[in-house]
């Protein structure tokens, strides 16, 4: 019942890079199950995973000529999918920031503030994407998308208590991850370094 899919072989990839449309179509079709699996493991929801997989396959179709080593297709596609999932998290973070900005949003931020804000959003997105999949899903659905706890629990097939527990662990792990990246080198987390 569990069908094994293999990545396209190097000759097929080379033919696709050389412009053979039939080979390119075959490479995209044979890569699709792997790309979807990557996306499901990295993105916060099945809908986001589907969007990321589609974007990654479009990039594969358009830019296969930029792939340097034909044997590196899997790692190249994994990076593309990861970047698409991170982009989706950044979009969600920026949308929630815009929604909470309110009336004072009319003032233009300085270039420095804009860069700092973008770097902070990227740091948060990277920390969220580093969470285990089960924690990442519940955190994004509850805290980023703002879904009610009952809806999150139902869509993930969890009891309310299990969802709350998972959300608590995700928030704690995220806080810890962000605190670690805030510390100067040699400074212990939550403590004071003594000479």
Buried (B, 14 or more C-beta within 10 A) or exposed (E): EEEEEEBBBEEBBBBBBEEBEEBBEBBBEBBBBBBBBBBBBBBBBEEBBBBBBBBBBEBBBEEBEEBEEBEEBBEBBBEBBBBBBBBBBBBBBBEBEEEEEEEEEEEEEEEEEEEEEEEEBBBBBBBBBEBEEBBBBBBBBBBBBEBEBEEBBBBBEBEEEBBBEBBEBBBEBBEEBBEEEEEEEEEEEEEEEEE
